[in-house]
Amino acid sequence: MRTIDLYVLKEWLVWFLACLGFLLSTLCLFSIADDPATVFPRGYTSVGKDLLNWSWSYLPWLLPVCSLFAGLFLLGFLKKRGEWKAILSNGISSSMCFRSVILLGLVVSYSCWWISSRPLFEEEITISQKLKKSPLTIKVKGERMWYFTSFDQNTMTGHGVQLFQYGKDGEDVFRIRANQASWDPIDGWSFTNGKFLGFLSGQGVPLPNEDGLGLHWESPEQLGGWGSAFGSKSPLINKRFTELLGLGLIDDPTPHLLLQERPKNLSYQQLDSLLAQFPDSEKPIIFPYRLKRAQLLWTGPACMVALLSGLVLGVSKFSTSPGKLGGLALIGALCFYVIRTFSDTLAEAGIIDPSIGAGLPYGITLGVACLLARLRD
């Protein structure tokens, strides 16, 4: 029994590596023919490193495909050579034959998730460097609006800053225009070399303290004839400052900086940080990032779904021809792509939960495979 188990494992591994090598080689040749820079972005000075990095980026979706094809071809050729019938005639069940294959599939599944969650050579600082001099806009639930002409994520410092603070009814409370603003997770925001504009609101008129630390408010009763200025667009206070801090502004810019990158360019750790810190997780702008994180979480189970689908179809009486099984797999891959595109569209639009949208294609794939196998049996 142990010999048969290892024999099946060896056959599956051979087909798995053969499929992986063929698909990677084909994709690489087509990519080089289309645009060599996609495979070798640094020219031909670092061919090995670029090629490994390019291959690494394709592995998360190639590994499930190879798991599916390996299972189908394994059973197809075992049946063609009459070995599968001999195994079953000796009273050995299918589940006993595939124990080692399933254990190896778990290893491949974990590897697939691990590969998708981190780059091979690139450091996390790469995105920070891309965003070093980019403009930034931050909106905080209708309460505040930030504009930065440029923002350096390495030092968490913005330049050319404008801050608009609004009241409960949308009225102006104060505005700050500064040459520079710096973020600290403990102390919040501090401003350097700027102008403070204060408006009359329900709380009164905000005034910076003389030491530049925090604000105090003048009550409307103490303002005399200023009462008619409530809600006015004209500021009642126009004061320059060298340094202003301690305003209680705790708007972390990190998630807003990450939003400037496309979801596919962010690692799992960055997506997790973005979703944990973003103030409103139900905003439509965040749905594609929630979907991408869910898809990364599903890269591991995807290998097992593909492996089990291949084995289920292979052991059934659906076909004994490897060519027909391969054709079936190609049709299944096309259907999977259509279902995934449809579910991704629904998830990005907020119609279904992103975690459901990411897992729906795999659930349908496994269910259809089991249904086809039972119908043929």
Protein Blocks (a to p, Z undefined) as FASTA:
>chain_A
ZZmmmmmmmmmmmmmmmmmmmmmmmmmmmmmmmommlmmmnojmlmmlmmmmmmmmmmmm
mmmmmmmmmmmmmmmmmmmnommmmmmmnopafklmmmmmmmmmmmmmmmmmmmmmpcfk
lcfklmmmmmmmgccdddeehlaccddfbacfklopaehiacddddfkopafbdcddfbd
cddfklopadehiaddddddfkbpadddfkopajddddfklnommmmmgoiabdfbdcdd
fbdghkopacdfklmmmmmpcfklpcfklmmmmmmmpmblkbfklmmmmmmmmmmmmmmm
mmmmmmmmmmmmmmmmkbacfklmmmmmmmmmmmmmmmmmmmmmmmmnomacfklmmmmm
mmmmmmmmmmmmmmmZZ
